């Protein structure tokens, strides 16, 4: 098997992955919201240090996205929404590669990733000082 066939197979697997993952996520969300109300442990960093950690609001963000409430998802944790957006762009790149079009939507330079990580770090720090950036309760 040559390298082109391996890339095509990888692109096919990535193209089919959301067809399985998205319905399973919606099924899990439906079961959770309809039948199960499990207790989610509060953040230990928030409890002991009284600051928001990088993961604070991520679970509520995913639940808001599953409900289609994008504004609440951004208010819960904007970095999670940004990461999901990058994953969607990566998925589109792989889907286009499956059909023979080699398009790069996401920049592959180290500078892009350093700047994105810097913005995320600044966001995580600033949301402890500005209440408008703090995670909301849904």
N, C-alpha and C positions, 0 to 999 in steps of 0.2 A: 504494500500500500504506500503510495507516494504522499508527499507533503500536501499536495492540493486536495487529495481525497480526505486526508485527516482534517484539514481546515474546513472542508465542506461538511464533514460529519459533525465537527464541533459546532459549526454554525447551525446545523439542523437541530442538534440537541438543545442549544440555547434558544432557538426559535420555538421549539415545542414546550419548553419549560414553563412559560407563563400560562399555557393552555391547561396545565395541571395545577400549578401553584395558585393562581388567582381564584378558581372555583373552590379549592380547598380552604383558602383564607376566608372567603365569604361564608363557607359552610361553618368554619370555626367561629366566625363572628356572629353568625345567626344563632348557633347553639349557645354561645356565651350570652348574648343579649336576650335571648328568648327563655332559656331554661336554667342556665348556670350563672350565678353571681358569685364568682370566687373572690376571695379576699386577696388583694395584691398588697404585698408587704411595702410599707413606706420606705423611702430611701434612707439608708443608714447615714449617708453623708449629710443629708439635710437634717436628720434627727440629732446627730452629734455636733456637727460644725455650723449648722444653721446657714448653709450656703447651698445653692443649686449646683449639682454636679453635671457632668456632660450628658448623663443619661436621664436626668430629671425631665419628666414629661414625654419621654419617648413612647411608652406604652399607650398613653392617652392620645398621642399623635397618630399612632398606627390605628387605633380604634376610630379616631375622627376621619382618617383617610378611608377606612373601610365603609364608613357611613356616607362618604362623599362630602364631608364638611372640611373643605380645604383651608378656609380661614382659621378655623379652630385648630387644625393640625399645625399650621404655621405658628400660631400663638403658643401651642404646647411645646414644640421643639422644631425650630426652623431648619436646623442642620439635618434632621432626619428626612424632612421633605426634600431638601437639596440633594441628599444622597440617593433618595428614591428617584428623583429627576435624572440624576446622572446614570443610574441603572437603566432607566427607560431609554435614554439616549444610546447607551451601550447596546441595549437590546435592538434598537433600530439599526445601528451599525451592523450588527451581526445578521439581522434579517436581510438587509441590503446585500451583504456579502454572500448570503445563501443564494441570492438571485444573480450573482456575478458582478455586482457594483461595489467596488472597494472605496467607500466614502468614510472619511474620518470626521465625525461630528465633534467629538471630545478631543481637545488638544492633548498631545502626548508629551509635552515638555515638562521637565521638572519644575520650572517656574510656575506653571499653572497649578500644580499640586501643592507647592509651597504657599502660594498665595491663598488657595482655597483653605488649606489647613490654618493659615494665619487668620483669615476671616472667621473661621469657626472658633478658634481660640479666643479671639477678641469678643465674639458673640457670647461665648460661655462665661467670660469674665464680666462683661457689661450687664448681663441679665441679672447679676447679683446686686447691681447698684441702681438699675432703672426698672421700676415695677412694670412698665409697659412691655418689657422683654421677658418678664418672669412667666413661667408656665402657668396656665390657667387650669382650674378644675372643671371637668366636664360633668 
